[in-house]
Amino acid sequence: MSLSANRQPCRLSRPGVVCSLGDDLETIADALFNGRRGLTSSAAFTPERALPLGMVTCALPDWDDWPPEQRSRNNRLLALAMQRLNGPLDTLRESVAPERIGVVIGTSTSGIGETERAIAEAGREGPLPEAFRYANQELGAPAHFVAQRIGAQGPVYALSTACSSSARALASARRLLASGTCDAVVAGGADSLCRLTVNGFASLEAISERPCLPFSAQRDGINIGEAAALFVVTPEDGGIQLSGTGESSDAYHVSAPRPDGSGAHEAMRQALAMGGCAPEAVDYLNLHGTGTHHNDSMEAKAVAALFATSPPCSSTKALTGHTLGAAGALEAAFCWLALDRGRLPVHVFDAVPDPELPPLDYVMPTVTPEHTSRPLTYALSNSFAFGGNNAALLMTREEA
């Protein structure tokens, strides 16, 4: 089924991305399509317990000349993502008035890592360091940082719905364009590794001490990662379009997803309906696929309920770790690469799917090489978060 005739154009530019796979699209694409993990064993956040982490190891922009309230690792990740987005940003500045440019960023950590270090330095009795600024950890700080760097004067805000934050940021960007509020939006997300998130997931017994195995019979938890991914979103035809978005709320549990996957199913259904795409037309599905028992179970059920036959699918969190608030935008960037290159991201696990889950068509080149390189038109990306904050994004490649 083709796109609806009355759809709203919503072009996604080439993305600017930094993650544990690298900080340029060629390097990232090579890892993505060949199934090369970007995980590092580290005890940096969990003393005496080394864990696989999706750590960004490339050089980040120096912050010495930044105002103190902007000095966070999240902002350094975003600054590098903006550097990698320089072509689309240059075009944006030349063609759109500043007051018509919006910024929407998804995050769940903001600058809390800097707060952790400040508290550790101060100890129980001492004052916080003079250079510390509480504004570092405000959830809106990354969005205001991006706006300041690019000179945007339109709506500027952050969304924080845990692991669906930046997927919802892209959905929000689409609404800003459709309403006529903006002529362009810089949208995406960023989250950085910190003790709060790594130890928080460990306290939930959701962390794996080995590289994660999404949808495997032997899966035992997630790996945590960090990333930033940004797009320039414009109301133009052609290229790669954000053609549909879906959002739902389970209202079931503060952390666990609804077991039957009905909320996830509804988000995917909405995205396909908005984009005028029949389930059987989807060429690739980027699974949320965290590697936990509950998430993978409910997602497999949701996919099986929506698709009569599973589309080729994979969980890229096995490569990058779960980048939390950045995951939605990062995996949208992976879908952008898949559509642009006509190749499918590989599903990396032990090749032993859980027999208790509905069967899915995992992209495994040693078994199904025909899946790895072929023309693609529709890609669907899932992001499911604490509290049942579900989001799905449908992306479409249009001929020029």
C-alpha positions in Angstrom: 0.0 0.0 0.0 1.4 3.4 -0.9 1.5 6.6 1.2 -1.8 8.4 1.7 -2.5 11.1 -0.8 -3.1 13.7 1.9 -0.1 13.0 4.0 2.1 15.7 5.5 5.6 15.7 4.0 8.3 15.3 6.7 11.8 14.7 5.4 14.6 13.5 7.6 18.0 14.8 6.7 21.1 12.7 6.8 21.6 12.2 10.5 24.4 13.3 12.8 25.3 10.3 15.0 27.8 9.4 17.7 27.6 6.1 19.5 29.8 3.2 20.5 30.0 2.1 16.9 31.7 5.4 15.9 30.9 8.9 14.9 30.8 8.9 11.1 28.1 7.2 9.1 30.4 5.0 7.0 32.0 3.4 10.1 28.6 3.0 11.8 27.0 1.5 8.7 29.9 -1.0 8.3 29.3 -2.2 11.9 25.6 -2.2 11.6 25.4 -4.3 8.4 28.1 -6.7 9.5 26.9 -7.3 13.0 30.0 -5.9 14.8 29.3 -5.1 18.4 30.6 -1.8 20.0 30.7 -3.0 23.6 33.5 -2.4 26.1 33.9 -4.3 29.4 34.2 -1.7 32.2 33.8 -1.3 35.9 33.7 2.5 35.7 30.2 2.7 37.1 30.0 -0.5 39.1 33.2 -1.0 41.1 34.3 -4.7 41.4 31.8 -5.7 38.7 32.8 -5.2 35.1 29.9 -4.9 32.7 29.6 -4.7 28.9 28.8 -1.1 28.1 28.2 0.8 24.8 30.8 3.5 25.6 31.6 6.3 23.2 35.4 6.2 22.9 36.0 8.8 20.1 37.3 12.3 21.0 34.6 14.7 22.0 34.6 18.5 21.6 36.4 20.4 24.3 34.2 22.3 26.7 36.7 24.7 28.3 35.3 27.8 26.6 31.6 26.8 27.3 29.6 28.4 30.1 29.7 26.2 33.2 26.0 25.4 33.0 26.5 23.8 29.5 29.4 21.5 30.6 27.9 18.0 30.5 28.8 14.9 28.7 25.4 14.8 27.1 26.1 18.2 25.5 29.6 17.1 24.3 27.9 14.1 22.6 25.3 16.5 21.1 28.1 18.9 20.0 29.8 16.1 18.1 26.5 15.0 16.5 26.0 18.6 15.4 29.4 18.6 13.8 28.5 15.5 11.9 25.2 17.2 10.9 27.1 20.2 9.6 25.9 20.1 5.9 22.1 20.0 6.7 22.6 22.6 9.5 24.4 24.9 7.2 21.6 24.7 4.7 19.1 25.2 7.5 20.7 28.4 8.7 20.8 29.8 5.1 17.2 29.0 4.2 15.1 29.3 7.4 14.6 32.3 9.7 15.8 31.6 13.2 12.3 32.2 14.8 10.9 29.4 12.5 13.4 26.8 13.6 12.4 24.6 16.5 14.5 22.2 18.7 13.1 19.0 20.4 15.5 16.7 22.2 14.8 13.5 24.1 16.8 12.6 27.1 16.6 10.8 30.4 19.9 11.6 32.0 20.7 15.2 30.9 23.7 16.2 33.0 23.2 14.0 36.1 26.6 12.5 35.6 28.2 15.8 36.4 26.0 16.1 39.5 27.2 12.6 40.6 30.8 13.8 40.3 30.1 17.0 42.1 28.5 15.2 45.0 31.4 12.7 45.2 33.9 15.6 45.3 31.9 17.4 48.0 31.5 14.4 50.3 28.9 14.3 53.0 29.8 17.6 54.7 31.5 19.8 52.1 29.9 22.3 49.8 29.4 21.5 46.1 32.3 22.6 43.9 32.2 26.2 42.9 32.1 25.3 39.2 29.0 23.1 39.6 25.7 24.3 38.2 22.5 22.6 38.9 21.2 23.7 35.5 23.5 21.0 34.1 21.0 18.3 35.0 17.8 20.1 34.1 16.0 17.9 31.5 15.6 20.9 29.2 19.3 21.7 29.2 20.3 19.7 26.1 17.6 21.2 24.0 18.6 24.8 25.0 22.2 23.9 24.3 21.4 22.8 20.8 19.3 25.8 20.2 22.0 28.2 21.4 24.6 26.5 19.2 22.5 26.7 16.0 20.8 30.0 16.7 17.3 28.5 16.8 14.6 30.9 18.2 11.5 28.9 17.7 10.0 26.4 20.2 12.7 24.7 22.2 11.9 21.9 24.6 12.9 18.4 25.9 10.9 15.2 26.2 11.7 12.6 28.8 9.7 9.4 28.6 12.6 7.2 29.4 13.6 4.9 26.5 11.0 6.3 24.1 12.1 10.0 24.6 13.9 10.7 21.3 11.4 8.7 19.3 8.7 11.0 20.7 10.9 14.0 20.0 10.9 13.1 16.3 7.1 12.6 16.5 6.8 16.0 18.1 8.9 17.5 15.4 6.5 16.2 12.8 3.6 17.8 14.6 5.4 21.2 14.8 5.8 21.1 11.0 2.2 19.9 10.3 0.7 22.6 12.5 2.7 25.3 10.7 4.5 26.3 14.0 7.9 25.7 12.5 9.5 25.5 9.0 12.2 23.2 10.3 13.0 21.3 13.5 16.3 19.9 14.8 15.2 16.8 16.6 16.8 13.7 18.2 18.2 12.7 21.5 21.2 12.2 23.8 22.0 10.2 26.9 25.3 9.5 28.5 26.5 6.7 30.8 26.3 7.5 34.5 26.1 5.6 37.8 22.4 6.3 38.2 21.3 4.5 35.1 23.8 1.6 35.2 23.2 0.9 38.9 19.5 1.6 38.6 19.0 -1.1 36.0 21.4 -3.4 38.0 19.1 -2.9 41.1 16.2 -4.1 38.9 18.2 -7.2 38.1 17.9 -6.2 34.4 21.6 -6.0 33.6 23.5 -8.8 31.8 27.1 -9.4 32.6 27.7 -10.6 29.0 26.9 -9.1 25.7 23.1 -9.1 25.5 21.1 -11.7 23.5 17.8 -10.2 22.5 15.1 -12.8 21.9 17.4 -15.7 22.7 16.3 -18.5 24.9 19.3 -17.7 27.0 18.7 -13.9 27.3 19.4 -12.5 30.8 19.2 -8.7 30.5 20.4 -5.6 28.9 23.7 -3.7 28.3 23.6 0.1 28.8 25.1 2.4 26.3 25.3 6.1 25.4 24.8 8.1 22.2 23.5 11.2 20.5 21.6 11.4 17.2 20.1 14.4 15.5 18.1 15.1 12.3 17.0 18.3 10.5 13.3 17.7 9.9 11.7 19.7 7.2 8.2 19.7 5.4 9.7 18.7 2.1 8.9 15.8 -0.3 11.4 13.2 -1.4 14.3 11.6 0.4 13.6 9.6 3.5 10.3 10.6 5.1 9.0 10.2 8.7 5.7 9.1 7.2 4.0 7.8 10.3 4.2 7.9 14.1 2.4 6.0 16.8 2.2 6.6 20.5 0.4 4.8 23.3 0.5 4.3 27.1 0.1 1.0 28.8 -1.0 2.4 32.1 0.0 -1.0 33.5 3.1 -0.8 35.7 5.7 1.7 36.7 8.5 -0.3 35.0 7.2 -3.5 33.5 5.4 -3.5 30.1 1.9 -4.9 29.6 2.6 -8.6 29.1 0.2 -9.1 26.2 2.0 -6.3 24.1 -1.3 -4.5 23.4 0.2 -1.1 24.0 3.2 -1.8 21.7 0.8 -3.2 19.1 -1.3 0.0 19.2 1.8 2.2 18.7 2.9 0.2 15.6 -0.7 0.1 14.2 -1.0 3.9 14.5 2.3 4.5 12.7 1.4 2.3 9.8 -2.1 3.8 9.6 -0.7 7.4 9.5 1.8 6.4 6.8 -0.8 4.5 4.7 1.3 1.4 4.9 -0.1 -2.1 5.1 1.8 -4.4 7.5 2.9 -6.7 4.7 4.6 -3.8 3.0 7.1 -3.2 5.8 10.6 -4.2 4.6 12.4 -3.9 7.9 11.4 -3.7 11.6 13.9 -2.4 14.1 12.9 -4.1 17.3 13.1 -2.4 20.7 14.7 -5.7 21.7 16.4 -5.1 25.1 17.2 -8.7 25.9 15.1 -8.8 29.0 12.5 -11.6 29.5 9.5 -9.3 29.8 10.3 -6.8 27.0 11.2 -9.4 24.4 8.2 -11.5 25.2 5.6 -8.8 24.9 7.2 -7.3 21.8 7.3 -10.7 20.0 3.6 -11.1 20.8 2.8 -7.6 19.6 4.6 -8.2 16.3 2.9 -11.5 15.8 -0.5 -9.9 16.4 0.1 -7.1 13.9 1.9 -9.0 11.1 0.5 -12.1 9.5 4.1 -12.9 8.5 7.0 -11.3 10.4 9.0 -8.7 8.4 12.8 -9.0 8.5 13.8 -7.6 11.9 16.7 -7.1 14.3 17.5 -5.5 17.6 20.5 -3.2 17.2 20.9 -2.9 21.0 23.0 -6.0 20.8 25.5 -3.8 19.0 25.3 -0.5 20.8 23.8 -1.3 24.2 20.5 0.3 25.2 21.1 4.1 24.9 18.0 4.9 26.8 16.6 8.3 25.9 18.8 8.4 22.8 17.7 5.0 21.6 14.7 6.1 19.5 16.6 8.7 17.5 19.7 6.4 17.2 17.6 3.5 15.8 15.7 5.9 13.5 19.2 6.8 12.2 19.9 3.1 11.7 16.6 2.8 9.8 17.6 5.8 7.7 20.9 4.0 6.8 19.0 0.8 6.0 16.7 2.7 3.6 19.5 4.8 2.1 21.9 1.8 1.5 19.3 -0.9 0.8 20.8 -3.1 3.5 19.5 -4.6 6.7 21.0 -4.3 10.2 22.1 -7.7 11.4 20.5 -9.4 14.5 23.3 -10.5 16.7 22.6 -13.2 19.3 23.4 -16.9 19.9 21.1 -18.0 17.0 18.9 -19.9 19.5 15.5 -18.1 19.5 13.3 -18.6 22.5 10.9 -21.3 21.5 8.2 -19.9 23.8 8.0 -16.7 21.8 6.2 -16.2 18.5 8.7 -16.8 15.7 10.2 -13.7 14.1 12.2 -13.3 10.9 15.6 -12.3 12.4 18.1 -10.8 9.9 20.9 -13.5 10.2 23.1 -13.4 7.1 24.6 -16.8 7.6 21.1 -18.2 7.4 19.2 -15.8 5.2 21.7 -13.8 3.1 19.0 -12.6 0.8 17.8 -10.3 3.6 21.0 -8.3 3.8 20.9 -6.4 0.5 17.8 -5.5 -1.4 15.7 -2.4 -2.2 13.8 -1.1 0.8 10.9 1.3 1.0 9.4 1.0 4.5 11.1 0.7 7.8 9.4 0.6 11.2 11.2 1.3 14.4 10.0 0.5 17.9 10.8 2.3 21.2 9.1 1.1 24.4 9.8 2.6 27.8 9.1 2.5 31.5 5.5 3.2 32.4 4.4 1.8 29.1 5.4 4.9 27.1 5.4 3.3 23.7 6.4 4.9 20.4 6.8 3.6 16.8 8.2 5.5 13.8 7.5 4.6 10.2 10.1 5.8 7.7 9.7 5.7 4.0 12.2 6.1 1.1 10.8 8.2 -1.7 12.2 8.4 -5.2 13.5 11.8 -6.1 
